[in-house]
């Protein structure tokens, strides 16, 4: 393995670690906790500066934590709609997929249902990112 490959693997590993730690902390403390980035760094056993090396703000980190699970849900819902089932069956499948999603990602359910909706909360950023697709 080359040095470049090792560095790439370490980079990806560190991003995963930060995102996992952030997901737990957002769920525990909510988005607007005053010292959130310090607590994420402590949980990940890295410096706060390291987080900012990968994510320029708490909003960016929140967006990244939420992006992939919602993108997968979106793909699943598009697939259900493309099946050409009768409308009632389609609605049932969509509702079932949403329930399954929130059972699989209870921390996201908590974040989505409990987050204070404000420009600073990152929700606008999340919705903006979803609209870009």
N, C-alpha and C positions, 0 to 999 in steps of 0.2 A: 504494500500500500504506500502510495506516495504521500509526501507531506501535505500537498494540496487536498488530497482526498481525506486525510485525517482532520485537517482544519475544517473542511466542509462538514464532515460528520460531527465534529465538536460544536460547530456553529448551530447546526440543526438540533442537536441534542440540548444545547443551552436554551434555544427558543422554546422547545417543548417543555423543558423544566420551568421556565418563566411562565408560560401559558397555563400549565397545570397549577402552579402555585397561585397565580392570579385568579384562576377560576374558583379555587377554594376560598381565597380571601374575599373576592367579590361576593360570593354566596354567604360567607360568614358575617361580613361587616357592611355589605352594601357598597355601592359604587362611590358614594360621597364621603367615605371615612377619611378623616383628615390625614392620617399618616399611612395611607394605603400602600404607597410604593415602598416605603421602608419595611412594612410588614411583609410584602411580597418578597422583597430581597432577603429578609431574614428567613422566611420559610424556605426559599430556594437555596439558602446558604451562599449567596453571592452579594456583591455590593449593589447599592442603588444605581451607581454609575453604570454598572454592567447592564442593568435593565434599560437605561436610557441609550445605551449603545445600540440596542436592538429595536426599541420602541420609543418614539420621540415624546409621547405623552401618555397619560393614563387613559385618555380617550382612545388612542391608537391601540393600546394593549387590550382594552375592553372590546374593541371592534374585532381584533384578531381572535380573542377567546370565543366570541360569539359567531364569527363568520362561518367556520366549517360546519358545525352542527346545523345551522340554519340553511346553509347551502345544500347539505344532504337532504334535509327535510323538503326543501324546494324541489330538488330533483325527484324525490319520491312522489311528491304530489303531482308533478307534471306527468310522471309515468302513469299514475293512477288515472288521471284525466285522459290520457291517450288511449286507454283500453277500450273505449267505446262501449262501456257497459251502460245499462239503463241508468237514468239520472239518480234514482233513489239509491241504487247500489253504489254509484260513484260517491255520493254524499256520505254514505255509511263508511266506505273505505277511507275517505279523506278524514273523517272524524276519528276513526280508529287509528290511522297513521299519526294524527296529532297526539292522541292519548299515549300511543306507544313512544313517541318522541319524548314527551315529558316524563314518562316513566324511565326511559333510558338516560335522560339528562335532567334529573330533578334539580340540580343546582341552577341550570338555565331557567327552568320553570320559576324557581324562586326569584331569580334576577329579573325576569320579564314581568312577573306579577307584582313584585315589591319595589322595583326601582322608582325613584322619584323622577317624574318626567320633567326634564328641564333641558335647556340647551347644553348645560354643563354636564349632564348625566351621560352623554354618549349615545343616547337612544337615537337622536337625530342623525348622528354619524353612522350608526348601524343601519338605519332605514335608508340613508343616502347610498350606502354601499350596496344594499340589496337592490335598489332601483337601477344601479349602474349595470346590472347583469342583463 
